[in-house]
Amino acid sequence: MKLVKLSLVAALAAGAFSAANAVSLEEAIKDVDVSGMFRYRFESARLEQGNTVSNGYNGAKENRHRFKSQINFKAALDDNFKAFVQLQYDNTGELGFNSPTAKAETNTAQGFDVEQVYLEYTNEAYATSVIFGKMEVGSIWTDDAIGTGAKIINNSIEGLTFAGYWFDSFNVTDDGDFTALGIADSSLYGAAVLGDFDPFAFQLWAAYSNNWAFLYAVDASYKFSFNDVANFKIQGQYLGNSLDSDKEKLGLDNGNFYAAQLQGQISAFDFQAGIVGYGEKDKATIVTLEDKGRVIAPAEQIFYSSAGSDLRGSTGENFYYFAGLGYTFAETVRVGFDYVGGKSEQVGYDIDKNEYIARLSYKYSPKLTFSGFYSYLTEDFNQQGVEDNDDQFIRLEALYKF
């Protein structure tokens, strides 16, 4: 974050503030902060079903060039009020990561959209903030979903954060990573308690999705180290939901998700290992509302697969174990390898799944990072007459943050 001194920003601020209040340009921009990011991704996927090559999980087989940019403006309007506006350009389109029908084409007409815009009131005496508008949901069930609603956040007790939230709509079409179930179109009301008492931390979440389900989640972690050379973190999660009774007619059942992992860093080496389990054999269940949410799910493809293991709604009793190892050279270049394996149990047959991921990243500067990974997923159907899947996916990325 830095104080705005750019002429373009000054012009935007002058137009927004001076027209409304007839204040001077200097007065309008003196308390405006700007931040943001620019990201480029090259992606390519190839899905083989027996001897047939068809669409990958990323869409068609063609290479994809994805550009995303965000510019954030935060302005102090008064002693207790701030306004936030986020402008975003994203050529991913409405179809998202998992679309089988998106076309690979160059977009030259799309401009910046207003991704977030909200008003924030802070009462320092009570350590409480109230936010209203279009903002990132920020729940354990969502990744970068945007919703229209309100939040109230209190930090009056050291180490604890209390939050209440309400959202009556989401960017379901624009995001493309939401569940296909109707719960994505329902209002969401909830509360959360987040605690950080280093080395112990926890999160408690509860929410009600109108006419759909009661959602709840627990996340707990503990950090420990030996001689400041070896650092470790143990983390566990449980997410559950109780669907309204009429949802059973749709072939749905209450969902339960559990996961645990151990992460560590010893000198230049880092590693992780753990387990993930969720789902039912004979009915569809849901874990997250959008993308992989903020749950322990380290794979790049397994948890998006419609073959029994999609976290956003799928039929299958899933259990996976994972492990990863990485090494960082000179604190700038990291090389890593991850493995995720297990199965999705269906009625009468199983789907054995294995994903192998190679990773490489280069931290060019504190603001600029280059990275990439190659993922190879195998799905073996132990069912007569069904072809096995072999899916390859590549992503290269350049990310600049300011």
LOPA-530278 format. One record per residue (C-alpha): x, y negated, z; residue in one letter. Coordinates in steps of 0.2 Angstrom, whole numbers, padded with zeros to 4 digits, always signed. Last residue first. Layout:
<recs>
XYZA/...
</recs>
This chain:
<recs>
+0010+0019-0028F/+0008+0037-0034K/+0015+0044-0049Y/+0011+0062-0054L/+0018+0072-0069A/+0011+0089-0071E/+0013+0106-0081L/-0001+0119-0080R/+0000+0136-0087I/-0014+0150-0086F/-0014+0168-0091Q/-0029+0179-0089D/-0029+0198-0090D/-0046+0205-0089N/-0051+0224-0089D/-0065+0230-0101E/-0081+0238-0094V/-0087+0254-0101G/-0085+0264-0085Q/-0083+0254-0070Q/-0067+0252-0059N/-0065+0235-0066F/-0047+0229-0066D/-0044+0210-0065E/-0027+0204-0068T/-0022+0186-0065L/-0005+0178-0072Y/-0002+0160-0066S/+0012+0149-0072Y/+0016+0133-0062F/+0022+0115-0065G/+0028+0100-0056S/+0036+0083-0059F/+0035+0070-0045T/+0036+0051-0044L/+0033+0040-0029K/+0047+0046-0017P/+0058+0049-0032S/+0062+0062-0044Y/+0054+0076-0034K/+0055+0091-0045Y/+0043+0105-0044S/+0043+0123-0050L/+0030+0137-0047R/+0028+0155-0052A/+0011+0163-0048I/+0006+0181-0048Y/-0012+0186-0046E/-0019+0203-0043N/-0037+0209-0042K/-0045+0226-0041D/-0064+0225-0045I/-0074+0238-0036D/-0089+0249-0041Y/-0106+0256-0036G/-0113+0240-0028V/-0098+0227-0029Q/-0082+0226-0019E/-0070+0212-0024S/-0052+0217-0022K/-0035+0213-0016G/-0020+0203-0021G/-0012+0186-0020V/+0006+0183-0024Y/+0016+0167-0024D/+0033+0162-0031F/+0043+0146-0028G/+0057+0135-0034V/+0058+0118-0027R/+0069+0104-0033V/+0072+0088-0023T/+0078+0091-0005E/+0095+0096-0012A/+0088+0113-0018F/+0071+0118-0011T/+0067+0137-0009Y/+0050+0145-0010G/+0041+0161-0004L/+0023+0166-0005G/+0012+0179+0002A/-0007+0184+0000F/-0020+0196+0006Y/-0037+0197-0001Y/-0054+0204+0004F/-0070+0200-0006N/-0087+0208-0004E/-0095+0203-0021G/-0109+0192-0028T/-0104+0174-0032S/-0107+0156-0026G/-0095+0142-0025R/-0080+0153-0018L/-0080+0162-0035D/-0075+0180-0031S/-0086+0192-0040G/-0081+0191-0058A/-0085+0173-0059S/-0067+0169-0055S/-0064+0152-0047Y/-0056+0160-0031F/-0045+0171-0041I/-0038+0157-0052Q/-0024+0146-0043E/-0022+0156-0027A/-0019+0149-0010P/-0037+0149-0003A/-0036+0143+0015I/-0051+0131+0015V/-0052+0113+0011R/-0066+0114-0003G/-0061+0127-0016K/-0070+0117-0029D/-0086+0109-0023E/-0100+0116-0011L/-0089+0129-0003T/-0093+0147+0004V/-0108+0153-0005I/-0116+0170-0005T/-0123+0181-0019A/-0131+0198-0014K/-0127+0216-0016D/-0109+0218-0011K/-0108+0203+0001E/-0095+0189+0003G/-0079+0183+0012Y/-0062+0188+0017G/-0045+0179+0016V/-0028+0185+0023I/-0011+0178+0027G/+0007+0174+0022A/+0017+0158+0019Q/+0035+0154+0016F/+0048+0140+0015D/+0067+0141+0013F/+0078+0126+0014A/+0082+0127+0032S/+0069+0139+0039I/+0051+0133+0035Q/+0036+0143+0040G/+0017+0146+0037Q/+0007+0159+0044L/-0011+0161+0038Q/-0028+0166+0043A/-0045+0167+0034A/-0063+0170+0037Y/-0079+0166+0027F/-0097+0171+0031N/-0112+0168+0019G/-0130+0170+0022N/-0138+0179+0008D/-0144+0175-0010L/-0155+0185-0022G/-0166+0171-0026L/-0180+0178-0015K/-0168+0177-0001E/-0168+0158-0003K/-0185+0157+0005D/-0178+0159+0022S/-0167+0144+0023D/-0149+0149+0022L/-0138+0151+0037S/-0120+0146+0034N/-0103+0151+0040G/-0085+0146+0039L/-0071+0153+0049Y/-0053+0147+0049Q/-0036+0151+0056G/-0019+0143+0056Q/-0002+0147+0063I/+0012+0135+0059K/+0031+0137+0060F/+0047+0127+0060N/+0064+0135+0060A/+0079+0123+0062V/+0072+0111+0075D/+0080+0122+0088N/+0066+0135+0086F/+0049+0128+0081S/+0030+0129+0085F/+0014+0123+0077K/-0004+0128+0081Y/-0019+0128+0070S/-0038+0129+0072A/-0052+0127+0059D/-0071+0130+0063V/-0085+0128+0051A/-0104+0127+0051Y/-0117+0125+0037L/-0136+0125+0039F/-0145+0129+0023A/-0156+0124+0008W/-0171+0113+0011N/-0159+0098+0015N/-0141+0104+0017S/-0138+0103+0036Y/-0120+0101+0042A/-0109+0106+0056A/-0090+0105+0057W/-0077+0108+0071L/-0059+0104+0067Q/-0043+0109+0078F/-0026+0104+0081A/-0012+0111+0093F/+0006+0105+0093P/+0002+0091+0094D/-0015+0086+0101F/-0025+0083+0086D/-0044+0085+0087G/-0057+0083+0074L/-0075+0083+0078V/-0088+0083+0064A/-0106+0079+0061A/-0119+0082+0047G/-0132+0078+0035Y/-0131+0083+0016L/-0145+0079+0004S/-0148+0092-0009S/-0142+0092-0028D/-0127+0104-0025A/-0138+0116-0015I/-0147+0120-0032G/-0133+0133-0035L/-0121+0130-0049A/-0107+0125-0036T/-0098+0109-0040F/-0082+0109-0050D/-0089+0098-0065G/-0085+0081-0056D/-0095+0070-0068D/-0111+0081-0067T/-0111+0084-0049V/-0106+0067-0043N/-0116+0068-0027F/-0133+0063-0019S/-0141+0060-0002D/-0125+0059+0008F/-0125+0057+0027W/-0111+0058+0039Y/-0106+0058+0058G/-0088+0058+0064A/-0079+0060+0080F/-0060+0059+0080T/-0050+0065+0095L/-0032+0063+0099G/-0035+0047+0110E/-0053+0045+0114I/-0061+0030+0106S/-0058+0036+0089N/-0076+0035+0082N/-0081+0037+0063I/-0098+0033+0056I/-0101+0038+0038K/-0114+0033+0025A/-0122+0039+0008G/-0118+0040-0010T/-0107+0055-0014G/-0090+0059-0022I/-0082+0076-0022A/-0063+0077-0020D/-0062+0094-0012D/-0078+0099-0003T/-0084+0111+0010W/-0072+0105+0024I/-0079+0088+0021S/-0071+0072+0014G/-0086+0065+0005V/-0077+0053-0005E/-0086+0037-0007M/-0101+0027-0014K/-0108+0016-0001G/-0109+0013+0018F/-0095+0015+0030I/-0096+0012+0049V/-0080+0011+0059S/-0079+0013+0078T/-0064+0010+0090A/-0077+0003+0103Y/-0068-0014+0105A/-0061-0012+0087E/-0078-0014+0079N/-0075-0009+0061T/-0087-0012+0046Y/-0083-0004+0029E/-0092-0008+0013L/-0091+0004-0001Y/-0086+0007-0020V/-0079+0023-0027Q/-0077+0029-0044E/-0081+0013-0054V/-0076+0019-0071D/-0061+0015-0082F/-0063+0017-0101G/-0067+0031-0113Q/-0065+0028-0131A/-0049+0036-0136T/-0053+0054-0131N/-0042+0067-0139T/-0050+0084-0142E/-0050+0101-0134A/-0068+0106-0133K/-0076+0112-0117A/-0087+0127-0119T/-0080+0140-0106P/-0080+0127-0092S/-0070+0132-0077N/-0059+0117-0074F/-0072+0103-0077G/-0086+0101-0089L/-0090+0083-0087E/-0075+0076-0095G/-0056+0079-0090T/-0053+0062-0098N/-0052+0053-0081D/-0050+0034-0079Y/-0054+0028-0061Q/-0057+0012-0053L/-0059+0012-0034Q/-0067-0002-0024V/-0066-0005-0006F/-0073-0019+0004A/-0068-0024+0022K/-0078-0031+0036F/-0073-0035+0054N/-0063-0051+0053D/-0070-0055+0037D/-0070-0050+0019L/-0053-0040+0020A/-0051-0033+0003A/-0046-0015-0002K/-0043-0012-0021F/-0039+0006-0027N/-0032+0010-0045I/-0035+0028-0050Q/-0028+0036-0066S/-0031+0053-0074K/-0025+0061-0090F/-0028+0079-0096R/-0020+0086-0111H/-0027+0103-0115R/-0019+0117-0126N/-0032+0127-0136E/-0038+0144-0129K/-0056+0137-0125A/-0061+0133-0107G/-0049+0133-0092N/-0056+0150-0086Y/-0049+0157-0103G/-0060+0159-0119N/-0057+0175-0129S/-0044+0187-0134V/-0051+0204-0137T/-0041+0220-0136N/-0046+0224-0118G/-0053+0207-0111Q/-0038+0195-0114E/-0040+0177-0107L/-0027+0164-0112R/-0026+0147-0104A/-0016+0131-0107S/-0014+0115-0097E/-0004+0099-0099F/-0007+0087-0085R/-0004+0068-0083Y/-0007+0059-0067R/-0007+0040-0063F/-0010+0035-0045M/-0017+0021-0034G/-0014+0007-0022S/-0019-0011-0020V/-0021-0022-0005D/-0031-0038-0005V/-0029-0050+0010D/-0022-0065+0001K/-0033-0062-0015I/-0047-0074-0012A/-0039-0087-0002E/-0025-0090-0015E/-0038-0090-0029L/-0048-0104-0020S/-0065-0101-0013V/-0081-0104-0023A/-0091-0090-0013N/-0098-0079-0026A/-0089-0084-0041A/-0073-0085-0032S/-0074-0068-0025F/-0077-0056-0039A/-0069-0066-0053G/-0054-0072-0043A/-0051-0054-0037A/-0051-0048-0055L/-0040-0062-0061A/-0028-0059-0046A/-0027-0041-0050V/-0022-0044-0068L/-0009-0057-0062S/-0001-0045-0050L/+0004-0051-0032K/-0007-0039-0022V/+0000-0035-0005L/+0006-0017-0004K/+0000+0000+0000M/
</recs>
